[in-house]
């Protein structure tokens, strides 16, 4: 069904820290030229308005394109179901970075008092998958976070760095960048030397980077 755009509000959780305006422009142009391929998902509010659950970018692109209506699927969802569905659809569309995923995961865990295992089960992902993303979201020094966001280091290496005390992370990051380390196993070995503590590497050697 088509819904007036001015009757749709943003969702409860902010999925992305920053809006990719270039992507919004491209999507807006596509909507105007080719039309809307997939409906957004909204849920009804008590005041007669709607809240977007999935399709935040399509909504923003429609607004930018001057459209008055948007094709939407209306679903009667609880807060919990709406938040889980919103996160699931963004994961499927790969619209979030690992740090953004971790921030939203931590917010949802706090809001619903979920454990990592509980939210992992709801999202059909592994417990470790959740834990690694929360670590890079909450346990990285700002310099390391910026290096990850800018592509200077990859996610696997960022996970390794997250196990170091925050104040020492920039020092280790400098070594990683100087040696151009991109392999997870090399980063683990280097961290062992850096910390001079074998405890940190127990159980991790031999894993490939795609396991992070």
Wavefront OBJ file of the C-alpha trace (Angstrom):
o trace
v 0.000 0.000 0.000
v 1.057 3.595 -0.530
v 1.489 5.835 2.514
v 1.968 9.592 2.694
v 5.634 10.193 3.460
v 4.830 13.003 5.874
v 3.039 10.457 8.080
v 6.169 8.310 8.578
v 8.600 8.864 11.462
v 12.145 7.593 12.013
v 12.685 4.331 13.880
v 13.570 3.917 17.552
v 17.218 3.000 17.080
v 19.583 5.016 14.906
v 21.138 2.323 12.738
v 23.894 4.392 11.156
v 26.073 7.004 12.839
v 26.321 9.017 9.629
v 24.139 9.196 6.548
v 25.820 8.453 3.223
v 24.475 11.414 1.292
v 26.052 10.239 -1.962
v 24.143 6.963 -1.683
v 20.936 8.858 -0.905
v 21.440 10.933 -4.076
v 22.016 7.817 -6.195
v 19.023 6.034 -4.709
v 16.830 9.094 -5.170
v 17.755 9.275 -8.845
v 17.021 5.564 -9.245
v 13.613 5.906 -7.580
v 12.665 8.771 -9.882
v 13.857 6.989 -13.024
v 12.933 3.364 -12.306
v 10.370 3.554 -9.532
v 10.402 1.765 -6.178
v 11.327 -1.909 -6.407
v 10.821 -2.975 -2.797
v 8.374 -1.589 -0.238
v 9.716 -0.282 3.034
v 8.433 -1.836 6.265
v 6.592 0.330 8.767
v 4.539 -0.256 11.873
v 1.482 1.716 13.013
v 1.718 4.133 15.937
v -1.013 4.975 18.422
v -1.355 8.517 17.054
v -2.233 7.243 13.579
v 1.233 7.813 12.162
v 3.792 5.180 11.152
v 7.334 4.324 12.199
v 9.847 3.056 9.653
v 11.311 -0.320 10.593
v 13.211 -1.171 7.417
v 13.974 1.132 4.498
v 15.419 4.243 6.117
v 17.538 5.064 3.069
v 14.670 4.533 0.647
v 12.550 6.865 2.757
v 15.242 9.557 2.800
v 15.790 9.147 -0.944
v 12.062 9.499 -1.604
v 11.936 12.680 0.459
v 14.952 14.075 -1.389
v 13.319 13.242 -4.712
v 10.222 15.194 -3.752
v 7.932 12.163 -3.675
v 4.771 12.477 -1.611
v 3.989 8.778 -1.165
v 5.984 5.600 -0.720
v 5.109 1.933 -1.113
v 5.122 0.295 2.318
v 4.273 -2.944 4.068
v 2.534 -2.325 7.391
v 3.306 -4.790 10.176
v 2.019 -4.691 13.738
v 5.258 -5.210 15.671
v 6.305 -4.853 19.295
v 9.292 -2.630 20.094
v 11.466 -5.711 20.445
v 10.326 -7.302 17.179
v 10.698 -4.007 15.314
v 14.242 -3.464 16.549
v 15.328 -7.016 15.722
v 13.788 -6.843 12.239
v 15.409 -3.463 11.585
v 18.830 -4.812 12.501
v 18.313 -8.048 10.554
v 17.357 -6.276 7.335
v 20.330 -3.931 7.597
v 22.674 -6.877 8.122
v 21.260 -8.601 5.040
v 21.688 -5.477 2.927
v 25.215 -4.923 4.289
v 24.369 -1.290 4.989
v 26.243 -1.193 8.303
v 29.891 -1.268 9.256
v 31.033 -3.690 11.955
v 31.335 -0.840 14.472
v 27.835 0.396 13.683
v 26.538 -3.135 14.129
v 28.270 -3.344 17.496
v 26.840 -0.040 18.704
v 23.285 -1.047 17.832
v 23.772 -4.511 19.316
v 24.967 -3.017 22.603
v 22.036 -0.573 22.694
v 19.554 -3.377 22.125
v 21.191 -5.585 24.753
v 20.943 -2.763 27.265
v 17.361 -1.889 26.328
v 16.075 -5.454 26.653
v 18.594 -6.838 29.175
v 19.681 -9.457 26.646
v 22.879 -11.459 26.884
v 25.155 -11.848 23.871
v 23.864 -15.391 23.436
v 20.239 -14.240 23.462
v 20.687 -11.544 20.830
v 22.817 -13.903 18.727
v 19.980 -16.426 18.736
v 17.448 -13.770 17.711
v 19.639 -12.697 14.791
v 20.639 -16.250 13.821
v 24.338 -15.464 14.171
v 27.089 -16.855 16.374
v 27.826 -15.657 19.910
v 31.383 -14.781 18.856
v 30.057 -12.771 15.893
v 28.159 -10.557 18.324
v 31.005 -10.313 20.827
v 33.596 -9.214 18.262
v 31.402 -6.437 16.928
v 30.605 -5.143 20.378
v 34.316 -5.095 21.204
v 35.238 -3.014 18.167
v 32.316 -0.702 18.907
v 33.049 -0.124 22.587
v 36.672 -1.088 23.275
v 38.704 0.728 20.631
v 40.768 3.861 21.145
v 39.511 6.681 18.919
v 42.687 6.453 16.797
v 42.099 2.757 16.148
v 38.416 3.328 15.412
v 39.329 6.001 12.874
v 41.898 3.681 11.283
v 39.227 0.998 10.939
v 36.614 3.369 9.535
v 39.080 4.809 7.011
v 40.224 1.366 5.845
v 43.778 1.626 7.175
v 43.211 -1.595 9.113
v 40.672 -4.346 8.562
v 38.080 -5.718 10.961
v 40.099 -8.815 11.886
v 43.088 -6.727 12.943
v 40.829 -4.320 14.845
v 39.459 -7.252 16.858
v 43.005 -8.222 17.832
v 43.782 -4.643 18.886
v 40.588 -4.460 20.959
v 42.112 -6.922 23.435
v 44.813 -4.428 24.411
v 44.322 -1.782 27.101
v 42.841 1.289 25.424
v 45.712 3.635 26.296
v 48.246 1.244 24.734
v 46.285 0.647 21.535
v 47.688 3.652 19.580
v 51.222 2.372 20.205
v 50.337 -1.063 18.859
v 48.402 0.480 15.964
v 51.537 2.335 14.906
v 53.429 -0.969 14.749
v 50.615 -2.594 12.760
v 50.621 0.233 10.224
v 54.404 0.393 9.945
v 54.605 -3.337 9.240
v 51.500 -3.254 7.039
v 49.907 -6.134 8.939
v 46.601 -7.286 7.448
v 46.587 -10.941 8.459
v 44.846 -11.843 11.709
v 47.326 -14.556 12.688
v 50.276 -12.216 12.200
v 48.505 -9.609 14.312
v 47.940 -12.150 17.114
v 51.614 -13.143 17.130
v 52.702 -9.518 17.092
v 50.336 -8.734 19.951
v 51.803 -11.606 21.962
v 55.258 -10.104 21.556
v 53.936 -6.612 22.280
v 52.284 -7.686 25.525
v 54.797 -10.414 26.382
v 51.855 -12.458 27.617
v 50.968 -15.823 26.073
v 47.511 -15.812 27.669
v 46.186 -13.507 24.977
v 46.847 -15.942 22.158
v 45.563 -19.167 23.704
v 42.776 -20.583 21.575
v 43.188 -18.188 18.663
v 46.192 -19.325 16.674
v 45.318 -21.172 13.522
v 42.016 -19.402 12.889
v 41.581 -17.786 9.513
v 40.579 -14.147 9.172
v 37.112 -15.069 7.922
v 36.371 -16.565 11.341
v 36.458 -13.100 12.870
l 1 2 3 4 5 6 7 8 9 10 11 12 13 14 15 16 17 18 19 20 21 22 23 24 25 26 27 28 29 30 31 32 33 34 35 36 37 38 39 40 41 42 43 44 45 46 47 48 49 50 51 52 53 54 55 56 57 58 59 60 61 62 63 64 65 66 67 68 69 70 71 72 73 74 75 76 77 78 79 80 81 82 83 84 85 86 87 88 89 90 91 92 93 94 95 96 97 98 99 100 101 102 103 104 105 106 107 108 109 110 111 112 113 114 115 116 117 118 119 120 121 122 123 124 125 126 127 128 129 130 131 132 133 134 135 136 137 138 139 140 141 142 143 144 145 146 147 148 149 150 151 152 153 154 155 156 157 158 159 160 161 162 163 164 165 166 167 168 169 170 171 172 173 174 175 176 177 178 179 180 181 182 183 184 185 186 187 188 189 190 191 192 193 194 195 196 197 198 199 200 201 202 203 204 205 206 207 208 209 210 211 212
